[in-house]
Amino acid sequence: MKNHWLRGLLLGVSLALLLGGTVALAQQQITATADQECLPCWPGPWGPDAEQDPTEEYVLRITVENLDENQLLCEQWTAPGAAPHYPVCSPEDIGEGTVLFSVAAGCDADMCIWYGDLEGKPDTDPCFELVFGEWRVDFWQQDGGEPVVPEVIPASVSFVLAETCVVEEVEEFVPEPGTIMLLGSGLAGLAGYATLRWRRRE
């Protein structure tokens, strides 16, 4: 009896520790989400020195959350059909658990990225050559030094850069009245057949 009690206690403590570790690990796992699946290019000149900013629908926002405030945030951008660009890390500890990236591209210019929202973009943010298609961005954190891309990327996000983003509308299927009548007649016939067969058995 004593051994059963001890084994039960050990099992309970082990499960509690395992559950706690799993929850802590899930909380520390960084995540990245984009507010658009498709980003249309801004129909005009665009870049750090552009006089006119693109409107809201031409700006993609990527939110990276659950970050360790004491580590560097690193990123790597990959253009469609190309090798990944050289990874970069934030120059210092991020100091907050959530970071917002904004992305915009001019149809006759480059695709530029900056920290924060549309307002107050600095002139030093990176710009990549305009390439239409699906882009991928990988995010991870490290203590310092040169960027080292991990074998398992903890957070990634993809989006399509296009001249125009077309929303495909799924047409709702509405059966014609004649089809409904045929279906109803068929069901009524089957019901009548079943009733007659049941009466014959009786």
MOJO-V487972 format. One record per helix or strand of 2 or more residues. SS is the DSSP state (h for helix, s for strand). FROM is the first residue (numbers start at 0). TO is the last residue. If there is no record, write none. Layout:
ss = <SS/SS>
from = <FROM/FROM>
to = <TO/TO>
This chain:
ss = <h/s/s/h/s/s/s/s/s/s/s/s/h>
from = <1/30/37/55/59/71/87/98/110/126/132/154/176>
to = <27/33/39/57/64/77/88/105/114/127/141/161/200>
